[in-house]
Amino acid sequence: MAPSTSQQQQGLADMVGGLLRDYDKRTPSRLKVVDAYLAYILFTGIFQFIYCALVGTFPFNSFLSGFLSCVASFILAVNLRIQVNPENKSQFAISPERAFADFLFCHVILHLTVMNFMG
């Protein structure tokens, strides 16, 4: 017999609670900051897309610039998170400071390109 809906919900709540406890216990604070930045960029991109869908695409270059800036920033932040993660230390021979410097340099180039595209 299949478990009842309340048992399934309790199992889901236990699973999510365990995931959050494990994330809080095992994830270094540096990665939590990068994860918060990733969540911010994700919600900003979603908000821009919803706004464009509801209001319209009149300044289309502005929408493309903003949305592609969110996508590219997300990709750069994911790369930073991968390089800074201590579990991936054997795959990357660069220091976390160097990874962050590369992240900042790429962000400067990205935003110069975005500003140029906006006109």
C-alpha positions as CSV (number, residue, x, y, z in Angstrom):
1,M,0.0,0.0,0.0
2,A,1.3,3.5,-0.9
3,P,2.1,5.9,1.9
4,S,-0.4,8.6,2.7
5,T,-0.1,12.2,1.6
6,S,0.8,13.4,5.1
7,Q,3.6,10.7,5.3
8,Q,4.9,11.8,1.9
9,Q,4.9,15.5,3.0
10,Q,6.6,14.6,6.3
11,G,9.3,12.6,4.4
12,L,9.8,15.6,2.0
13,A,10.1,18.0,5.0
14,D,12.6,15.7,6.6
15,M,14.6,15.5,3.4
16,V,14.7,19.2,2.9
17,G,15.5,19.8,6.5
18,G,18.4,17.4,6.3
19,L,19.7,19.0,3.2
20,L,19.6,22.4,4.7
21,R,21.4,21.2,7.9
22,D,24.0,19.5,5.9
23,Y,24.5,22.6,3.7
24,D,24.8,24.8,6.7
25,K,27.3,22.4,8.4
26,R,29.5,21.4,5.5
27,T,29.6,24.5,3.2
28,P,32.3,27.1,3.9
29,S,31.2,30.7,4.4
30,R,32.9,31.8,1.2
31,L,30.8,29.5,-0.8
32,K,27.7,30.6,1.0
33,V,28.4,34.2,0.0
34,V,28.8,33.1,-3.7
35,D,25.6,31.0,-3.4
36,A,23.7,34.1,-2.1
37,Y,25.1,36.1,-5.0
38,L,23.9,33.3,-7.4
39,A,20.4,33.4,-5.9
40,Y,20.3,37.2,-6.3
41,I,21.4,37.1,-9.9
42,L,18.9,34.3,-10.6
43,F,16.0,36.2,-9.2
44,T,17.0,39.4,-11.0
45,G,17.0,37.6,-14.3
46,I,13.6,36.0,-13.6
47,F,12.2,39.4,-12.6
48,Q,13.6,41.0,-15.8
49,F,12.1,38.3,-17.9
50,I,8.7,38.5,-16.2
51,Y,8.7,42.3,-16.5
52,C,9.5,42.0,-20.2
53,A,6.7,39.5,-20.7
54,L,4.2,41.6,-18.9
55,V,5.1,45.1,-20.0
56,G,6.6,44.6,-23.4
57,T,10.0,44.8,-25.1
58,F,10.1,48.4,-26.3
59,P,13.7,49.1,-25.3
60,F,14.7,45.7,-26.6
61,N,18.5,46.4,-26.4
62,S,18.0,47.3,-22.7
63,F,16.2,44.0,-22.0
64,L,18.8,42.0,-23.9
65,S,21.6,43.8,-22.1
66,G,20.2,43.3,-18.7
67,F,19.1,39.7,-19.2
68,L,22.3,38.6,-20.9
69,S,24.3,40.4,-18.2
70,C,22.4,38.3,-15.6
71,V,23.1,35.1,-17.5
72,A,26.8,35.9,-18.0
73,S,27.2,37.0,-14.4
74,F,25.6,33.7,-13.2
75,I,28.0,31.7,-15.4
76,L,31.0,33.6,-14.1
77,A,29.8,33.2,-10.5
78,V,29.4,29.4,-11.0
79,N,32.9,29.2,-12.4
80,L,34.1,31.1,-9.3
81,R,32.3,28.8,-7.0
82,I,33.8,25.7,-8.7
83,Q,37.3,27.1,-8.5
84,V,37.0,28.3,-4.9
85,N,35.4,25.1,-3.6
86,P,38.0,23.2,-1.4
87,E,36.7,19.9,-2.7
88,N,37.9,20.8,-6.2
89,K,41.4,21.9,-5.1
90,S,43.0,19.0,-6.9
91,Q,41.5,20.1,-10.3
92,F,42.6,23.7,-10.2
93,A,46.1,24.9,-9.6
94,I,45.2,28.5,-8.8
95,S,44.6,30.2,-5.5
96,P,41.1,31.5,-4.5
97,E,42.5,35.0,-4.7
98,R,43.5,34.5,-8.3
99,A,40.1,33.0,-9.1
100,F,38.4,36.0,-7.6
101,A,40.7,38.4,-9.5
102,D,39.8,36.6,-12.7
103,F,36.1,36.8,-11.8
104,L,36.4,40.6,-11.3
105,F,38.4,41.1,-14.5
106,C,35.8,39.2,-16.5
107,H,33.0,41.1,-14.8
108,V,34.6,44.4,-15.9
109,I,34.9,43.3,-19.5
110,L,31.3,41.9,-19.4
111,H,29.8,45.2,-18.1
112,L,31.8,47.3,-20.5
113,T,30.4,45.2,-23.3
114,V,26.9,45.5,-21.9
115,M,27.1,49.3,-21.6
116,N,28.4,49.4,-25.2
117,F,25.5,47.3,-26.4
118,M,22.9,49.4,-24.6
119,G,24.2,52.4,-26.7
